[in-house]
Amino acid sequence: MTTNNESTYHVPVMLQECLEGLNIQPDGTYIDVTFGGGGHSKAIFEKLNDSGKLLAFDQDVDAKRNVWEAPNFHFIPSNFEFLKNHLRMMRIEKVDGILADLGVSSHQFNEPERGFSIRSNEPLDMRMNQRSDQSAFHVVNEYEEDELITIIGKYGEVKSPRRVAQLICQSRQGAPIKTTGDLVEVLSKMAPKFKENRFYAQVFQAIRIEVNNEMKVLESFLEQAADVLKPGGRLVVMSYHSLEDRLVKNFMKRGHLDGSIEKDFYGNVLKPLTEVVRKPITPDEEELERNPRSRSAKLRIAERNEGE
């Protein structure tokens, strides 16, 4: 079993920690909902016997080139938002573990034509699913100013979202903002000195999240994952920015995405999962040196409760 260009496509972050978190049983059924270069999936698959099963989701058509052939490996070219639908079609009711490595893969950043990187000058795209109708060009050039203020403030956590939105709207009046380079040039007019790249990255992140509907997809996934895990099954989620991590943390700790708590008559918190580790796991120094893109990664692990 081999995958093509796996090492160049995407370096799997905290690989050993993910495998330990899943607590893999050789005859279990596991899902990697973010297949990408197949690094995490391949490592999971190698721990399974012939009775074990691995399902891998990825909506990015480029990911399919990393797939391998095996009777107990199934690649599903779909967004993990449709997790339960596909399990139902495959007549799988419950699984032993689910891994989600959120965010943008190294491959997507390294392919400039995908429009994810602030360091290129390519068409504004940012679609993880190339079949999707809405691209970054649509968001930047067609969204109303109020809509831009909301997404830049909420998803980019930018301090002055109104000023950024106004600047974009003023700039596009003369001619459309067509490329990543055009957008960076527009943003450069108000980028804070010595923090330019961070500022650009925040705005790009906001647009990317909106293009791919990432937060709503994550909310839907977390609730579905809890439903399909067997009691004792593990959910392992790696996030790369505070918005994602907050949702994952709230759901694992409190059972609700908004962080609210529901208790039974005896005062016990009602929630489907219990954290295996109370604080997120982060990359060690060796990994940070080997793979600088792992620096913002936070890994959280939870186990499905009995009878919730």
Backbone as CSV, one residue per row, in Angstrom:
resi,resn,N_x,N_y,N_z,CA_x,CA_y,CA_z,C_x,C_y,C_z
1,MET,0.844,-1.194,0.000,0.000,0.000,0.000,0.881,1.247,0.000
2,THR,0.711,2.106,-0.998,1.460,3.356,-1.052,0.536,4.493,-1.444
3,THR,0.881,5.678,-1.007,0.151,6.863,-1.439,1.101,7.725,-2.239
4,ASN,0.589,8.463,-3.196,1.420,9.283,-4.064,1.700,10.631,-3.423
5,ASN,2.993,11.017,-3.421,3.389,12.357,-2.970,2.891,12.673,-1.565
6,GLU,2.777,11.642,-0.735,2.209,11.870,0.599,3.016,12.871,1.407
7,SER,4.367,12.736,1.365,5.198,13.597,2.194,5.170,15.041,1.727
8,THR,4.969,15.252,0.414,4.933,16.622,-0.093,3.525,17.194,-0.039
9,TYR,2.522,16.347,-0.038,1.134,16.818,-0.056,0.786,17.479,1.270
10,HIS,1.055,16.783,2.356,0.711,17.330,3.670,1.425,16.519,4.738
11,VAL,2.197,17.204,5.587,2.897,16.523,6.676,1.906,16.322,7.812
12,PRO,1.615,15.059,8.191,0.628,14.854,9.258,1.113,15.417,10.585
13,VAL,0.282,16.243,11.198,0.633,16.920,12.447,0.290,16.018,13.635
14,MET,1.197,15.980,14.616,1.015,15.205,15.857,0.482,13.796,15.558
15,LEU,1.137,13.133,14.641,0.681,11.813,14.184,0.570,10.812,15.325
16,GLN,1.626,10.694,16.119,1.619,9.705,17.196,0.549,10.024,18.242
17,GLU,0.397,11.307,18.541,-0.610,11.717,19.518,-2.029,11.404,19.026
18,CYS,-2.254,11.565,17.719,-3.568,11.233,17.137,-3.846,9.736,17.245
19,LEU,-2.836,8.929,16.937,-3.004,7.470,16.992,-3.278,7.014,18.420
20,GLU,-2.534,7.567,19.362,-2.753,7.210,20.773,-4.140,7.667,21.225
21,GLY,-4.536,8.841,20.774,-5.845,9.379,21.140,-6.986,8.502,20.661
22,LEU,-6.839,7.921,19.471,-7.888,7.060,18.914,-7.995,5.716,19.638
23,ASN,-6.909,5.334,20.338,-6.916,4.058,21.076,-7.370,2.913,20.151
24,ILE,-6.655,2.727,19.056,-7.088,1.865,17.951,-7.161,0.384,18.329
25,GLN,-8.314,-0.202,18.055,-8.518,-1.642,18.179,-8.352,-2.247,16.780
26,PRO,-7.539,-3.281,16.619,-7.230,-3.802,15.277,-8.455,-4.195,14.448
27,ASP,-9.540,-4.616,15.109,-10.729,-5.035,14.359,-11.828,-3.965,14.365
28,GLY,-11.460,-2.734,14.732,-12.444,-1.656,14.840,-12.727,-0.961,13.518
29,THR,-13.714,-0.077,13.560,-14.079,0.745,12.397,-13.745,2.199,12.714
30,TYR,-12.940,2.808,11.846,-12.454,4.167,12.089,-12.723,5.057,10.888
31,ILE,-12.822,6.360,11.174,-13.074,7.336,10.120,-12.064,8.474,10.230
32,ASP,-11.426,8.788,9.110,-10.618,9.993,8.995,-11.415,10.929,8.089
33,VAL,-11.987,11.979,8.675,-12.884,12.839,7.888,-12.130,13.910,7.092
34,THR,-10.799,13.953,7.247,-9.970,14.925,6.518,-8.773,14.179,5.930
35,PHE,-9.007,13.383,4.908,-8.008,12.467,4.351,-6.767,13.195,3.829
36,GLY,-6.948,14.202,2.984,-5.824,14.992,2.472,-4.771,14.142,1.790
37,GLY,-3.536,14.199,2.318,-2.443,13.409,1.758,-2.417,11.979,2.230
38,GLY,-3.321,11.633,3.120,-3.433,10.252,3.582,-2.461,9.865,4.674
39,GLY,-1.717,10.821,5.221,-0.717,10.501,6.243,-1.310,9.903,7.505
40,HIS,-2.317,10.563,8.074,-2.979,10.029,9.264,-3.695,8.716,8.928
41,SER,-4.388,8.709,7.789,-5.157,7.518,7.397,-4.266,6.295,7.249
42,LYS,-3.139,6.464,6.578,-2.230,5.341,6.348,-1.758,4.756,7.680
43,ALA,-1.425,5.647,8.636,-0.947,5.187,9.946,-2.046,4.451,10.711
44,ILE,-3.296,4.920,10.600,-4.429,4.225,11.233,-4.612,2.856,10.584
45,PHE,-4.600,2.839,9.263,-4.843,1.606,8.506,-3.819,0.530,8.847
46,GLU,-2.579,0.933,9.048,-1.511,-0.029,9.356,-1.705,-0.701,10.711
47,LYS,-2.554,-0.126,11.558,-2.813,-0.723,12.876,-4.044,-1.642,12.870
48,LEU,-4.723,-1.748,11.716,-5.922,-2.576,11.609,-5.589,-3.951,11.045
49,ASN,-6.378,-4.953,11.438,-6.261,-6.262,10.797,-7.315,-6.365,9.688
50,ASP,-7.462,-7.544,9.119,-8.393,-7.704,7.993,-9.849,-7.457,8.396
51,SER,-10.140,-7.596,9.686,-11.510,-7.351,10.160,-11.767,-5.876,10.439
52,GLY,-10.709,-5.099,10.571,-10.848,-3.665,10.806,-11.242,-2.944,9.529
53,LYS,-11.716,-1.715,9.702,-12.202,-0.964,8.533,-11.867,0.509,8.704
54,LEU,-11.421,1.130,7.611,-11.148,2.563,7.624,-11.929,3.252,6.520
55,LEU,-12.650,4.318,6.905,-13.354,5.171,5.947,-12.657,6.528,5.944
56,ALA,-12.466,7.101,4.761,-11.805,8.396,4.655,-12.652,9.345,3.817
57,PHE,-12.890,10.535,4.361,-13.656,11.571,3.669,-12.718,12.667,3.169
58,ASP,-12.970,13.199,1.994,-12.338,14.434,1.541,-13.071,14.966,0.322
59,GLN,-13.462,16.240,0.392,-14.193,16.849,-0.718,-13.256,17.401,-1.794
60,ASP,-11.958,17.521,-1.469,-10.980,18.066,-2.410,-10.621,17.002,-3.442
61,VAL,-10.847,17.296,-4.725,-10.585,16.297,-5.770,-9.114,15.897,-5.819
62,ASP,-8.214,16.800,-5.405,-6.787,16.480,-5.415,-6.448,15.360,-4.432
63,ALA,-7.238,15.216,-3.370,-6.945,14.199,-2.354,-7.058,12.782,-2.908
64,LYS,-7.876,12.618,-3.931,-8.139,11.275,-4.457,-6.887,10.613,-5.016
65,ARG,-5.913,11.403,-5.433,-4.686,10.820,-5.994,-3.848,10.106,-4.919
66,ASN,-4.181,10.315,-3.643,-3.436,9.675,-2.551,-4.113,8.405,-2.020
67,VAL,-5.202,7.996,-2.664,-5.976,6.829,-2.228,-5.252,5.533,-2.617
68,TRP,-5.436,4.483,-1.826,-4.894,3.166,-2.159,-6.026,2.145,-2.217
69,GLU,-5.723,1.005,-2.788,-6.722,-0.058,-2.940,-6.594,-1.071,-1.812
70,ALA,-7.687,-1.338,-1.142,-7.743,-2.386,-0.115,-9.214,-2.669,0.169
71,PRO,-9.563,-3.940,0.415,-10.978,-4.268,0.640,-11.575,-3.625,1.886
72,ASN,-10.747,-3.276,2.867,-11.268,-2.677,4.100,-10.923,-1.196,4.219
73,PHE,-10.629,-0.560,3.059,-10.424,0.884,3.006,-11.417,1.476,2.017
74,HIS,-12.130,2.518,2.446,-13.158,3.129,1.597,-12.961,4.641,1.571
75,PHE,-12.745,5.192,0.382,-12.608,6.642,0.226,-13.943,7.222,-0.205
76,ILE,-14.371,8.278,0.487,-15.665,8.918,0.211,-15.400,10.362,-0.206
77,PRO,-15.601,10.694,-1.496,-15.294,12.039,-1.986,-16.384,13.047,-1.606
78,SER,-16.428,13.377,-0.331,-17.526,14.198,0.183,-17.061,15.007,1.380
79,ASN,-17.778,16.088,1.644,-17.574,16.874,2.848,-18.051,16.065,4.056
80,PHE,-17.322,16.187,5.172,-17.707,15.406,6.365,-18.998,15.916,7.004
81,GLU,-19.546,16.973,6.471,-20.865,17.435,6.904,-21.922,16.353,6.651
82,PHE,-21.642,15.469,5.702,-22.605,14.425,5.321,-22.206,13.057,5.895
83,LEU,-21.540,13.081,7.031,-21.044,11.878,7.685,-22.127,10.811,7.871
84,LYS,-23.208,11.175,8.530,-24.253,10.186,8.843,-24.925,9.649,7.578
85,ASN,-25.101,10.509,6.594,-25.722,10.056,5.341,-24.916,8.929,4.707
86,HIS,-23.604,9.102,4.650,-22.758,8.098,4.010,-22.665,6.820,4.846
87,LEU,-22.615,6.973,6.158,-22.604,5.774,7.012,-23.900,4.992,6.840
88,ARG,-25.006,5.718,6.716,-26.298,5.057,6.511,-26.308,4.282,5.193
89,MET,-25.761,4.899,4.143,-25.702,4.226,2.836,-24.825,2.985,2.883
90,MET,-23.802,3.025,3.752,-22.888,1.878,3.861,-23.357,0.885,4.931
91,ARG,-24.501,1.192,5.526,-25.093,0.343,6.565,-24.165,0.161,7.767
92,ILE,-23.518,1.260,8.132,-22.670,1.276,9.325,-23.370,2.128,10.374
93,GLU,-23.697,1.539,11.509,-24.423,2.272,12.547,-23.493,3.007,13.508
94,LYS,-22.470,2.304,13.989,-21.578,2.891,14.986,-20.124,2.605,14.625
95,VAL,-19.236,3.519,15.053,-17.805,3.360,14.770,-17.004,3.500,16.061
96,ASP,-15.732,3.064,15.993,-14.876,3.052,17.182,-14.054,4.326,17.370
97,GLY,-13.896,5.075,16.279,-13.099,6.285,16.412,-13.206,7.178,15.192
98,ILE,-13.092,8.483,15.433,-13.167,9.469,14.351,-12.052,10.492,14.549
99,LEU,-11.317,10.761,13.471,-10.253,11.762,13.477,-10.616,12.905,12.541
100,ALA,-10.433,14.139,13.001,-10.620,15.321,12.152,-9.412,16.236,12.315
101,ASP,-8.701,16.470,11.219,-7.564,17.383,11.187,-8.040,18.601,10.386
102,LEU,-8.526,19.612,11.099,-9.219,20.725,10.459,-8.251,21.692,9.763
103,GLY,-8.812,22.645,9.046,-7.988,23.674,8.426,-7.575,23.338,7.008
104,VAL,-6.568,24.062,6.528,-6.099,23.948,5.148,-4.849,23.096,5.118
105,SER,-4.762,22.164,4.168,-3.590,21.294,4.074,-2.408,22.048,3.479
106,SER,-1.206,21.516,3.713,-0.004,22.103,3.119,-0.132,22.143,1.608
107,HIS,-0.721,21.094,1.053,-0.898,21.012,-0.402,-1.738,22.188,-0.908
108,GLN,-2.824,22.483,-0.201,-3.699,23.569,-0.641,-2.995,24.915,-0.560
109,PHE,-2.176,25.110,0.489,-1.397,26.341,0.594,-0.318,26.412,-0.489
110,ASN,0.279,25.257,-0.784,1.410,25.235,-1.714,1.006,25.292,-3.181
111,GLU,-0.288,25.076,-3.470,-0.771,25.193,-4.841,-1.300,26.609,-5.019
112,PRO,-0.483,27.534,-5.547,-0.880,28.947,-5.564,-2.196,29.218,-6.288
113,GLU,-2.506,28.404,-7.299,-3.737,28.658,-8.054,-4.995,28.423,-7.227
114,ARG,-4.840,27.796,-6.062,-6.003,27.588,-5.200,-6.386,28.868,-4.453
115,GLY,-5.477,29.839,-4.387,-5.807,31.150,-3.830,-5.888,31.204,-2.315
116,PHE,-5.220,30.273,-1.621,-5.256,30.287,-0.154,-4.141,31.148,0.447
117,SER,-3.049,31.324,-0.300,-1.849,31.922,0.270,-1.762,33.419,0.024
118,ILE,-1.251,34.144,1.020,-1.049,35.582,0.879,0.222,35.871,0.079
119,ARG,1.020,34.835,-0.199,2.328,35.039,-0.842,2.282,34.838,-2.356
120,SER,1.122,34.655,-2.908,1.019,34.432,-4.347,0.176,35.534,-4.978
121,ASN,0.077,35.501,-6.292,-0.806,36.439,-6.984,-1.617,35.637,-7.990
122,GLU,-2.630,34.963,-7.452,-3.447,34.051,-8.245,-4.923,34.426,-8.098
123,PRO,-5.783,33.906,-8.960,-7.217,34.220,-8.843,-7.755,33.937,-7.441
124,LEU,-8.606,34.816,-6.943,-9.232,34.630,-5.628,-10.167,33.423,-5.698
125,ASP,-9.786,32.340,-5.039,-10.572,31.109,-5.111,-10.920,30.630,-3.708
126,MET,-9.988,29.923,-3.045,-10.121,29.443,-1.660,-11.172,28.363,-1.478
127,ARG,-11.631,27.744,-2.545,-12.605,26.660,-2.394,-11.907,25.351,-2.057
128,MET,-12.301,24.707,-0.981,-11.808,23.366,-0.692,-12.484,22.355,-1.606
129,ASN,-13.719,22.628,-1.933,-14.459,21.807,-2.887,-14.501,22.566,-4.214
130,GLN,-13.716,22.103,-5.185,-13.603,22.812,-6.451,-14.903,22.828,-7.258
131,ARG,-15.859,22.004,-6.850,-17.152,21.976,-7.540,-18.128,23.023,-6.987
132,SER,-17.743,23.676,-5.906,-18.614,24.675,-5.273,-18.752,25.911,-6.155
133,ASP,-19.917,26.557,-6.095,-20.177,27.755,-6.910,-19.552,29.020,-6.321
134,GLN,-19.482,29.080,-4.984,-19.022,30.313,-4.342,-17.521,30.291,-4.098
135,SER,-16.827,31.305,-4.613,-15.386,31.430,-4.403,-15.094,32.700,-3.613
136,ALA,-13.807,32.908,-3.296,-13.402,34.120,-2.594,-13.678,35.364,-3.441
137,PHE,-13.588,35.224,-4.752,-13.894,36.357,-5.644,-15.327,36.851,-5.404
138,HIS,-16.248,35.908,-5.281,-17.652,36.253,-5.052,-17.808,36.984,-3.719
139,VAL,-17.172,36.472,-2.663,-17.294,37.084,-1.336,-16.720,38.498,-1.346
140,VAL,-15.518,38.648,-1.892,-14.825,39.943,-1.863,-15.523,40.986,-2.740
141,ASN,-16.041,40.561,-3.866,-16.578,41.533,-4.823,-18.092,41.714,-4.804
142,GLU,-18.823,40.772,-4.221,-20.278,40.841,-4.294,-20.991,40.948,-2.946
143,TYR,-20.296,40.634,-1.854,-20.938,40.757,-0.548,-21.182,42.230,-0.214
144,GLU,-22.292,42.489,0.465,-22.573,43.838,0.959,-21.571,44.195,2.064
145,GLU,-21.401,45.483,2.281,-20.439,45.932,3.289,-20.744,45.351,4.667
146,ASP,-22.021,45.337,5.058,-22.394,44.792,6.373,-22.040,43.312,6.498
147,GLU,-22.193,42.568,5.407,-21.835,41.138,5.424,-20.336,40.970,5.609
148,LEU,-19.557,41.799,4.919,-18.097,41.738,5.061,-17.658,42.100,6.471
149,ILE,-18.297,43.114,7.054,-17.969,43.507,8.434,-18.163,42.313,9.369
150,THR,-19.280,41.615,9.193,-19.593,40.474,10.062,-18.566,39.360,9.936
151,ILE,-18.265,38.942,8.714,-17.357,37.795,8.559,-15.915,38.153,8.926
152,ILE,-15.477,39.377,8.606,-14.097,39.767,8.926,-13.918,39.898,10.434
153,GLY,-14.953,40.415,11.112,-14.883,40.527,12.567,-15.015,39.193,13.274
154,LYS,-15.966,38.389,12.811,-16.271,37.120,13.483,-15.263,36.025,13.163
155,TYR,-14.949,35.861,11.883,-14.087,34.757,11.467,-12.604,35.122,11.395
156,GLY,-12.313,36.421,11.209,-10.916,36.842,11.152,-10.431,37.415,12.465
157,GLU,-11.386,37.728,13.344,-11.076,38.339,14.644,-10.183,39.571,14.465
158,VAL,-10.502,40.341,13.418,-9.789,41.575,13.107,-10.336,42.700,13.984
159,LYS,-9.463,43.579,14.447,-9.873,44.624,15.391,-10.764,45.698,14.759
160,SER,-10.534,46.016,13.497,-11.318,47.078,12.846,-12.008,46.541,11.595
161,PRO,-12.960,45.637,11.771,-13.590,45.022,10.603,-14.335,46.006,9.714
162,ARG,-14.904,47.053,10.326,-15.651,48.035,9.534,-14.723,48.767,8.564
163,ARG,-13.562,49.167,9.030,-12.591,49.867,8.175,-12.117,48.965,7.042
164,VAL,-11.885,47.684,7.356,-11.431,46.742,6.325,-12.514,46.576,5.259
165,ALA,-13.747,46.389,5.706,-14.868,46.193,4.777,-15.066,47.432,3.900
166,GLN,-14.972,48.604,4.503,-15.116,49.845,3.740,-14.027,49.971,2.685
167,LEU,-12.799,49.613,3.070,-11.667,49.692,2.148,-11.867,48.753,0.956
168,ILE,-12.324,47.537,1.217,-12.579,46.573,0.145,-13.681,47.091,-0.786
169,CYS,-14.752,47.594,-0.197,-15.883,48.076,-1.004,-15.504,49.287,-1.857
170,GLN,-14.700,50.197,-1.288,-14.244,51.361,-2.050,-13.336,50.933,-3.205
171,SER,-12.446,49.997,-2.928,-11.462,49.570,-3.934,-12.111,48.852,-5.103
172,ARG,-13.141,48.059,-4.832,-13.762,47.270,-5.904,-14.681,48.109,-6.800
173,GLN,-14.960,49.346,-6.405,-15.818,50.203,-7.227,-15.149,50.536,-8.562
174,GLY,-13.828,50.733,-8.527,-13.104,51.056,-9.744,-12.978,49.854,-10.664
175,ALA,-12.586,48.710,-10.083,-12.421,47.458,-10.846,-12.481,46.311,-9.856
176,PRO,-12.939,45.135,-10.277,-13.012,43.994,-9.363,-11.643,43.639,-8.778
177,ILE,-11.672,43.151,-7.550,-10.449,42.640,-6.901,-10.338,41.177,-7.333
178,LYS,-9.450,40.910,-8.283,-9.458,39.606,-8.951,-8.503,38.574,-8.351
179,THR,-7.395,39.025,-7.799,-6.367,38.073,-7.363,-6.010,38.256,-5.891
180,THR,-5.278,37.263,-5.367,-4.798,37.354,-3.981,-3.860,38.543,-3.837
181,GLY,-3.053,38.791,-4.880,-2.146,39.941,-4.858,-2.898,41.257,-4.835
182,ASP,-3.989,41.320,-5.603,-4.832,42.532,-5.591,-5.376,42.786,-4.194
183,LEU,-5.835,41.721,-3.542,-6.431,41.871,-2.210,-5.387,42.312,-1.198
184,VAL,-4.193,41.710,-1.251,-3.114,42.112,-0.345,-2.764,43.576,-0.563
185,GLU,-2.733,44.016,-1.821,-2.426,45.418,-2.121,-3.475,46.354,-1.518
186,VAL,-4.730,45.960,-1.614,-5.807,46.753,-1.011,-5.623,46.822,0.501
187,LEU,-5.391,45.666,1.112,-5.271,45.589,2.568,-4.027,46.298,3.085
188,SER,-3.008,46.412,2.234,-1.740,47.020,2.667,-1.923,48.484,3.099
189,LYS,-2.990,49.095,2.637,-3.246,50.497,2.962,-3.580,50.712,4.436
190,MET,-3.977,49.633,5.125,-4.272,49.788,6.555,-3.634,48.688,7.406
191,ALA,-2.691,47.948,6.831,-2.016,46.874,7.587,-1.126,47.478,8.669
192,PRO,-1.213,46.979,9.914,-0.366,47.513,10.988,1.114,47.222,10.735
193,LYS,1.952,48.186,10.995,3.378,48.061,10.730,3.990,46.913,11.534
194,PHE,4.827,46.133,10.872,5.525,44.967,11.429,4.598,43.788,11.728
195,LYS,3.283,43.976,11.487,2.332,42.873,11.704,1.488,42.646,10.446
196,GLU,2.059,43.047,9.308,1.309,42.994,8.059,0.836,41.580,7.723
197,ASN,1.755,40.623,7.762,1.398,39.258,7.346,0.320,38.645,8.229
198,ARG,0.397,38.899,9.518,-0.640,38.388,10.433,-2.000,38.993,10.076
199,PHE,-2.006,40.284,9.784,-3.239,40.964,9.417,-3.822,40.394,8.121
200,TYR,-2.966,40.232,7.108,-3.434,39.657,5.847,-4.000,38.252,6.076
201,ALA,-3.277,37.476,6.885,-3.698,36.094,7.148,-5.055,36.045,7.848
202,GLN,-5.297,36.992,8.743,-6.588,37.042,9.452,-7.739,37.314,8.486
203,VAL,-7.532,38.258,7.568,-8.582,38.583,6.598,-8.789,37.415,5.635
204,PHE,-7.693,36.814,5.167,-7.797,35.653,4.277,-8.526,34.503,4.979
205,GLN,-8.216,34.297,6.263,-8.885,33.244,7.032,-10.380,33.479,7.081
206,ALA,-10.779,34.723,7.324,-12.207,35.057,7.405,-12.917,34.734,6.094
207,ILE,-12.304,35.121,4.992,-12.904,34.879,3.677,-12.970,33.382,3.392
208,ARG,-11.894,32.665,3.711,-11.853,31.218,3.473,-12.929,30.485,4.271
209,ILE,-13.103,30.859,5.525,-14.124,30.232,6.368,-15.510,30.458,5.782
210,GLU,-15.752,31.675,5.299,-17.045,31.994,4.695,-17.256,31.215,3.396
211,VAL,-16.245,31.175,2.552,-16.348,30.465,1.269,-16.717,28.996,1.486
212,ASN,-16.100,28.390,2.489,-16.283,26.951,2.707,-17.284,26.613,3.811
213,ASN,-17.926,27.658,4.372,-18.954,27.452,5.402,-18.412,26.608,6.557
214,GLU,-17.156,26.853,6.912,-16.421,25.946,7.800,-17.013,25.811,9.201
215,MET,-17.488,26.897,9.786,-17.966,26.810,11.164,-19.274,26.024,11.258
216,LYS,-20.189,26.256,10.325,-21.463,25.506,10.342,-21.214,24.029,10.061
217,VAL,-20.273,23.747,9.163,-19.920,22.353,8.852,-19.341,21.676,10.094
218,LEU,-18.468,22.385,10.817,-17.864,21.820,12.031,-18.928,21.558,13.096
219,GLU,-19.851,22.486,13.282,-20.927,22.294,14.257,-21.733,21.034,13.937
220,SER,-22.111,20.904,12.672,-22.888,19.740,12.240,-22.105,18.455,12.444
221,PHE,-20.816,18.492,12.103,-19.966,17.303,12.233,-19.864,16.839,13.682
222,LEU,-19.617,17.773,14.604,-19.433,17.395,16.008,-20.668,16.682,16.557
223,GLU,-21.835,17.209,16.237,-23.065,16.585,16.732,-23.287,15.207,16.102
224,GLN,-22.974,15.084,14.810,-23.110,13.784,14.146,-22.100,12.775,14.684
225,ALA,-20.878,13.240,14.937,-19.826,12.348,15.427,-20.232,11.713,16.759
226,ALA,-20.795,12.523,17.650,-21.237,11.993,18.944,-22.308,10.923,18.759
227,ASP,-23.169,11.105,17.762,-24.252,10.144,17.514,-23.758,8.811,16.987
228,VAL,-22.681,8.825,16.193,-22.259,7.584,15.520,-21.141,6.838,16.251
229,LEU,-20.603,7.434,17.301,-19.560,6.738,18.065,-20.166,5.695,19.007
230,LYS,-19.512,4.554,19.091,-19.898,3.542,20.072,-19.548,4.052,21.475
231,PRO,-20.213,3.565,22.520,-19.763,3.886,23.876,-18.288,3.490,24.030
232,GLY,-17.479,4.416,24.515,-16.048,4.165,24.624,-15.274,4.543,23.377
233,GLY,-15.987,4.855,22.288,-15.333,5.284,21.055,-14.721,6.661,21.219
234,ARG,-13.683,6.937,20.449,-12.930,8.179,20.616,-13.161,9.180,19.472
235,LEU,-13.257,10.455,19.847,-13.276,11.558,18.894,-11.992,12.358,19.102
236,VAL,-11.197,12.478,18.037,-9.918,13.182,18.086,-9.982,14.322,17.074
237,VAL,-9.862,15.563,17.567,-10.004,16.721,16.679,-8.808,17.650,16.847
238,MET,-8.192,17.998,15.714,-7.084,18.940,15.704,-7.537,20.223,15.016
239,SER,-7.421,21.339,15.720,-7.849,22.626,15.167,-6.653,23.568,15.102
240,TYR,-6.819,24.643,14.291,-5.693,25.541,14.037,-6.007,27.000,14.311
241,HIS,-7.207,27.301,14.734,-7.489,28.663,15.167,-8.537,28.621,16.280
242,SER,-8.625,29.732,17.015,-9.403,29.760,18.257,-10.888,29.520,18.033
243,LEU,-11.422,29.910,16.874,-12.853,29.719,16.614,-13.203,28.237,16.585
244,GLU,-12.394,27.463,15.849,-12.613,26.014,15.783,-12.421,25.387,17.162
245,ASP,-11.317,25.739,17.798,-10.986,25.115,19.084,-12.053,25.400,20.131
246,ARG,-12.623,26.600,20.102,-13.661,26.957,21.076,-14.887,26.058,20.916
247,LEU,-15.295,25.816,19.659,-16.441,24.935,19.407,-16.170,23.523,19.907
248,VAL,-14.988,23.005,19.565,-14.619,21.643,19.959,-14.562,21.531,21.483
249,LYS,-13.929,22.509,22.113,-13.812,22.536,23.572,-15.194,22.572,24.235
250,ASN,-16.066,23.462,23.765,-17.413,23.572,24.340,-18.165,22.261,24.236
251,PHE,-18.091,21.639,23.068,-18.859,20.411,22.851,-18.322,19.257,23.691
252,MET,-17.006,19.136,23.761,-16.419,18.037,24.545,-16.607,18.241,26.046
253,LYS,-16.447,19.484,26.508,-16.521,19.757,27.947,-17.952,19.839,28.466
254,ARG,-18.838,20.467,27.664,-20.154,20.821,28.185,-21.325,20.205,27.421
255,GLY,-21.039,19.629,26.264,-22.101,18.973,25.518,-22.911,19.877,24.629
256,HIS,-22.591,21.188,24.647,-23.297,22.143,23.795,-22.290,23.040,23.101
257,LEU,-22.550,23.341,21.833,-21.617,24.126,21.022,-21.452,25.547,21.542
258,ASP,-22.501,26.082,22.183,-22.422,27.456,22.695,-21.828,27.529,24.096
259,GLY,-21.448,26.373,24.647,-20.833,26.356,25.964,-21.806,26.282,27.123
260,SER,-23.100,26.240,26.816,-24.091,26.128,27.891,-24.079,24.715,28.472
261,ILE,-24.597,24.599,29.685,-24.596,23.308,30.387,-26.024,22.891,30.710
262,GLU,-26.321,21.624,30.492,-27.628,21.051,30.835,-27.393,19.955,31.875
263,LYS,-28.177,19.983,32.951,-27.983,19.001,34.025,-29.243,18.184,34.242
264,ASP,-29.049,16.974,34.779,-30.205,16.146,35.112,-30.711,16.507,36.511
265,PHE,-31.702,15.776,36.985,-32.344,16.055,38.268,-31.340,16.031,39.427
266,TYR,-30.280,15.237,39.276,-29.295,15.071,40.359,-28.105,16.024,40.227
267,GLY,-28.148,16.886,39.212,-27.067,17.861,39.044,-25.918,17.384,38.179
268,ASN,-26.066,16.209,37.566,-25.017,15.713,36.676,-25.126,16.390,35.310
269,VAL,-23.988,16.785,34.760,-23.980,17.437,33.448,-24.329,16.419,32.367
270,LEU,-25.311,16.760,31.558,-25.722,15.886,30.461,-24.900,16.215,29.222
271,LYS,-24.070,15.290,28.810,-23.245,15.504,27.617,-22.864,14.144,27.045
272,PRO,-22.689,14.070,25.718,-22.410,12.772,25.095,-20.974,12.309,25.245
273,LEU,-20.044,13.247,25.500,-18.617,12.921,25.508,-17.968,13.314,26.832
274,THR,-16.869,12.642,27.152,-16.037,13.025,28.287,-14.609,13.192,27.791
275,GLU,-13.980,14.296,28.164,-12.603,14.540,27.722,-11.648,13.478,28.264
276,VAL,-10.762,13.040,27.395,-9.697,12.115,27.798,-8.532,12.921,28.373
277,VAL,-8.286,14.089,27.778,-7.282,15.024,28.318,-7.993,16.355,28.558
278,ARG,-7.730,16.980,29.686,-8.467,18.191,30.061,-7.977,19.418,29.289
279,LYS,-6.699,19.436,28.941,-6.139,20.559,28.193,-5.705,20.069,26.812
280,PRO,-5.743,20.942,25.809,-5.349,20.503,24.474,-3.871,20.132,24.415
281,ILE,-3.562,19.139,23.584,-2.178,18.736,23.334,-1.633,19.617,22.218
282,THR,-0.404,20.084,22.370,0.228,20.927,21.350,1.532,20.277,20.888
283,PRO,2.038,20.652,19.709,3.262,20.032,19.187,4.469,20.314,20.073
284,ASP,5.398,19.347,20.141,6.625,19.559,20.902,7.633,20.331,20.044
285,GLU,8.753,20.681,20.671,9.758,21.512,19.987,10.287,20.850,18.719
286,GLU,10.487,19.547,18.785,11.023,18.815,17.633,10.073,18.915,16.433
287,GLU,8.785,18.759,16.700,7.806,18.846,15.609,7.703,20.264,15.070
288,LEU,7.744,21.242,15.955,7.678,22.641,15.517,8.840,22.982,14.593
289,GLU,10.003,22.434,14.894,11.178,22.675,14.054,11.035,21.965,12.709
290,ARG,10.496,20.754,12.746,10.338,19.949,11.525,9.206,20.465,10.644
291,ASN,8.132,20.949,11.280,6.951,21.374,10.541,6.387,22.661,11.166
292,PRO,6.911,23.828,10.769,6.492,25.100,11.386,4.989,25.356,11.297
293,ARG,4.317,24.772,10.300,2.875,25.004,10.157,2.058,24.355,11.275
294,SER,2.721,23.524,12.084,2.001,22.873,13.186,1.900,23.774,14.416
295,ARG,2.508,24.958,14.368,2.648,25.766,15.588,1.325,26.162,16.227
296,SER,0.264,26.306,15.440,-1.019,26.736,16.020,-1.959,25.562,16.313
297,ALA,-1.476,24.340,16.110,-2.343,23.163,16.263,-2.670,22.866,17.727
298,LYS,-3.930,22.532,17.961,-4.388,22.082,19.285,-5.188,20.811,19.101
299,LEU,-4.811,19.791,19.842,-5.442,18.481,19.718,-6.284,18.191,20.951
300,ARG,-7.551,17.872,20.733,-8.455,17.521,21.835,-9.007,16.123,21.599
301,ILE,-9.157,15.385,22.675,-9.580,13.980,22.609,-10.718,13.759,23.599
302,ALA,-11.773,13.096,23.144,-12.902,12.784,24.038,-13.404,11.381,23.745
303,GLU,-14.097,10.808,24.740,-14.607,9.449,24.640,-16.122,9.480,24.776
304,ARG,-16.790,8.642,23.992,-18.257,8.572,24.022,-18.720,7.953,25.328
305,ASN,-19.661,8.634,25.986,-20.199,8.127,27.253,-21.160,6.966,27.007
306,GLU,-21.360,6.181,28.034,-22.349,5.090,27.983,-23.750,5.666,28.064
307,GLY,-24.624,5.251,27.199,-26.053,5.502,27.334,-26.522,6.933,27.274
308,GLU,-25.685,7.866,26.782,-26.151,9.268,26.660,-26.986,9.421,25.392
